[in-house]
Amino acid sequence: MTQPSGTAAAAGSEGLTKVYGSGDTAVHALRGVTIEFAAGQFTAIMGPSGSGKSTLMHCLAGLDDATGGRAYIGDVALTGLSDKEMTKLRRDRIGFVFQSFNLVPTLTAAENITLPLDIAGRPVDKQWFDTVVGRLGIGDRLDHLPTELSGGQQQRVACARALVGKPEIIFGDEPTGNLDSRSSGEVLAILRAATDEFGQTVVIVTHDPRAASYADRVVFLADGHIVRELTRPTADDVFEVMRHLDDKPGDDKPGDDKPGDDKPALVDPTDGMPRGRHEAR
């Protein structure tokens, strides 16, 4: 797998492997994955349960150690970094948006947004802060605690937290997994805008074909291998590929972030949520 010609890679891997356990009980989550994620592009990673999609993202983001091969962010190889160096790289160069919002309940929305910068001792770019919260539509919620916000508003705060530090890349692990259809569409539109308006590199893991339809590129994993890609697909395109992968014998073997996780239901893209910008063009 290679990046588009002439486009720099924001992150990637070469021959990446990940094995959980050993001997007869070993689980091969990743089997020599080589991939690059182009700067300024929105990529979705999909696959059946046990395909290795969350493991791949976690290894790329420095949240988990690969067993073999090489993962990198920009020009920095993650292999061999000390805990201190890895923490600094994640803090300075990577933004995260997770399924659980991970907001500090005793801090206001504004304080949650700037918390990573405050911890790092970095000044807040007020103009950029205002731009981000304005684009996300949470300017009138900055003094509210997380318990005073809806799920969609909390995830917008989490998106703002990921963006405000101007990271090189944002990783999202099922960022709409805890949201209703309307809030999911709003958050996905925000991530799409982060690429279109801010030039941000975004990589998400999702099981939802509608979420994937917001991406420029969709990468499909099965049994620890990359098996297919789509460029600017519709939700229906993604659904058809996923249906084929889900029908493959043996697709329930473990291999994702936590071996044995329950398999999420494949969501039919025809149930009414906005499909993504590609069907609206």
C-alpha positions in Angstrom: 0.0 0.0 0.0 1.4 3.4 -0.9 0.4 7.0 -0.5 -0.9 9.0 -3.5 2.0 10.2 -5.7 3.6 13.4 -4.5 1.7 13.4 -1.2 3.7 13.2 2.1 2.9 10.5 4.6 1.6 11.7 8.0 1.9 8.1 9.4 2.4 4.6 8.3 3.8 1.1 8.9 6.1 -1.3 7.2 5.7 -5.1 7.8 3.8 -4.4 11.1 3.0 -7.5 13.2 1.3 -7.9 16.5 0.9 -11.1 18.4 -1.0 -11.5 21.6 0.1 -14.5 23.8 2.4 -17.3 22.7 2.4 -20.9 21.6 -0.8 -22.6 20.8 -2.9 -19.7 22.2 -1.1 -17.0 20.2 -3.4 -14.6 18.4 -1.9 -12.9 15.3 -3.7 -9.6 15.2 -1.5 -8.0 12.5 0.3 -10.0 9.8 2.9 -7.8 8.1 0.8 -4.7 7.4 2.4 -2.1 5.2 0.4 1.1 4.7 0.8 4.9 4.5 -1.7 7.6 5.4 -1.3 10.7 3.3 -1.1 14.1 5.0 -4.3 16.1 4.7 -6.5 13.0 4.0 -9.4 11.4 5.8 -9.0 7.6 6.0 -11.4 5.1 7.6 -10.2 1.6 8.6 -12.9 -1.1 8.6 -13.1 -4.9 9.0 -14.9 -7.7 10.7 -14.5 -8.3 14.4 -11.0 -9.7 14.9 -9.6 -8.2 11.7 -7.0 -6.2 13.5 -8.3 -2.7 12.7 -8.1 -1.3 16.3 -4.8 -3.0 16.9 -3.4 -1.3 13.8 -4.6 2.1 14.9 -3.3 1.7 18.4 0.2 0.6 17.2 0.3 3.5 14.8 -0.7 5.9 17.5 1.9 4.6 20.0 -0.8 3.3 22.3 0.4 -0.3 21.9 3.7 -1.9 21.0 4.1 -3.8 17.8 5.7 -7.3 17.9 7.6 -6.7 14.7 7.9 -4.3 11.8 8.0 -0.5 11.9 5.4 2.2 12.7 6.0 5.9 12.3 4.5 9.3 12.7 6.0 11.7 10.1 9.7 11.1 10.1 9.8 9.5 13.6 9.9 5.7 14.0 8.0 4.6 17.1 10.1 1.5 17.6 12.7 2.1 20.3 11.3 5.3 21.7 11.4 5.5 25.5 8.2 6.0 27.5 9.1 9.7 28.0 9.7 10.2 24.2 6.5 8.3 23.3 4.5 10.4 25.7 6.0 13.6 24.3 5.3 12.5 20.7 1.6 11.6 21.5 1.2 14.9 23.3 2.8 17.1 20.7 2.0 15.5 17.4 -1.2 13.3 17.8 -4.8 14.1 18.6 -7.2 11.5 19.9 -11.0 11.1 19.7 -12.4 8.0 21.3 -15.8 6.3 21.6 -15.8 7.3 25.3 -15.5 11.1 25.5 -12.8 11.0 28.2 -13.6 14.4 29.6 -12.7 15.4 33.1 -16.0 15.7 34.9 -14.9 18.5 37.2 -13.5 20.7 34.4 -15.5 23.0 32.1 -15.6 22.4 28.4 -13.0 25.1 27.9 -10.7 23.6 30.5 -11.1 20.2 29.0 -10.2 21.5 25.6 -7.0 23.2 26.7 -6.0 20.5 29.3 -3.4 18.8 27.1 -1.7 22.1 26.4 -1.8 23.1 30.0 -0.2 19.8 31.0 2.5 20.3 28.4 3.1 23.9 29.4 2.3 25.1 26.0 0.4 28.4 25.4 -3.1 28.4 24.0 -3.3 30.1 20.6 -6.4 32.1 21.4 -7.2 32.9 17.7 -7.0 29.2 16.8 -9.0 28.2 19.9 -11.8 30.6 18.9 -11.7 29.3 15.3 -12.0 25.7 16.4 -14.8 26.2 19.0 -16.6 28.4 16.6 -16.5 25.9 13.8 -17.7 23.2 16.2 -20.5 25.3 17.4 -19.7 25.0 21.1 -18.8 28.6 21.8 -21.8 29.0 24.1 -21.1 25.8 26.0 -17.5 26.6 27.1 -18.4 27.3 30.8 -20.5 24.1 31.1 -19.4 20.9 32.8 -19.6 17.6 30.9 -22.7 16.5 32.8 -24.4 19.6 31.4 -23.7 18.7 27.8 -25.4 16.3 25.5 -23.4 13.3 24.1 -22.9 15.1 20.8 -21.7 18.2 22.5 -19.3 16.2 24.7 -17.8 14.6 21.6 -17.5 18.1 20.0 -15.5 19.1 23.0 -13.4 16.0 22.6 -12.9 17.0 18.9 -11.9 20.5 19.9 -9.4 19.1 22.4 -7.9 17.0 19.6 -7.7 20.0 17.2 -6.6 22.8 19.4 -3.0 21.6 19.8 -2.6 21.5 15.9 -1.5 17.9 15.8 0.0 16.3 12.7 -2.7 13.6 12.8 -5.9 12.8 14.6 -6.8 9.2 15.4 -10.4 8.3 16.2 -11.4 4.9 17.6 -15.2 4.4 16.9 -15.7 8.2 17.5 -19.4 8.0 16.9 -20.0 4.6 18.7 -21.8 6.2 21.6 -23.9 8.7 19.7 -27.3 8.8 18.1 -27.6 9.2 14.3 -28.0 13.0 14.4 -25.0 13.5 16.7 -23.0 11.0 14.7 -23.6 13.0 11.5 -22.5 16.2 13.2 -19.3 14.8 14.6 -18.4 13.2 11.2 -19.1 16.4 9.5 -16.7 18.1 11.9 -13.9 15.5 11.2 -14.6 16.0 7.5 -14.3 19.7 7.9 -11.0 19.3 9.8 -9.5 17.8 6.7 -11.2 20.1 4.1 -10.9 23.4 6.0 -7.9 22.9 8.3 -5.8 20.4 6.2 -5.9 18.0 9.1 -5.0 14.3 8.7 -7.7 12.1 10.1 -7.7 8.3 10.6 -10.7 6.6 12.2 -11.6 3.0 13.0 -15.3 2.4 12.5 -17.8 -0.5 11.8 -20.4 1.9 10.3 -20.5 2.2 6.5 -22.1 5.7 6.8 -19.2 6.9 8.9 -16.7 5.5 6.4 -18.5 7.3 3.6 -17.2 10.6 4.9 -13.6 9.5 4.2 -11.5 10.0 1.2 -10.2 6.5 1.5 -11.5 3.3 3.2 -9.0 0.5 4.0 -10.4 -2.9 4.8 -8.7 -5.5 7.0 -9.4 -9.2 7.5 -7.4 -11.6 9.6 -4.6 -9.1 10.1 -4.1 -8.3 6.4 -5.2 -5.4 4.3 -7.5 -6.9 1.7 -9.1 -4.0 -0.1 -9.4 -0.3 -0.5 -12.0 2.1 -1.8 -11.6 5.7 -2.8 -14.4 8.2 -2.0 -17.0 5.5 -1.6 -20.7 5.8 -0.9 -22.1 4.1 2.2 -23.6 1.5 -0.1 -20.2 0.7 -1.6 -18.7 0.2 1.9 -21.7 -1.8 3.0 -21.3 -4.3 0.1 -17.6 -4.8 0.8 -18.3 -5.3 4.6 -21.1 -7.7 3.9 -18.8 -9.8 1.8 -16.1 -9.8 4.5 -18.6 -10.6 7.2 -19.7 -13.7 5.2 -16.2 -15.1 4.9 -15.8 -18.3 7.0 -13.7 -17.8 10.1 -14.2 -14.1 10.4 -14.9 -14.4 14.1 -11.4 -15.4 15.1 -9.8 -12.8 17.5 -7.4 -10.2 16.3 -8.6 -6.8 17.2 -7.5 -4.5 20.0 -8.8 -6.8 22.7 -9.1 -10.4 21.6 -12.6 -11.7 22.0 -14.4 -8.4 21.9 -18.0 -8.6 20.9 -18.7 -8.1 17.2 -20.7 -4.9 16.5 -23.7 -5.1 14.2 -23.1 -4.0 10.7 -25.3 -1.0 10.2 -27.4 -0.8 7.1 -26.7 2.6 5.4 -30.3 3.1 4.3 -31.8 3.9 7.7 -31.8 7.7 7.4 -28.6 9.2 8.7 -26.8 11.6 6.4 -24.5 9.5 4.3 -21.4 11.7 4.0 -20.3 14.3 1.5 -19.7 12.0 -1.4 -23.4 11.2 -1.8 -24.3 14.9 -1.6 -22.0 16.1 -4.4 
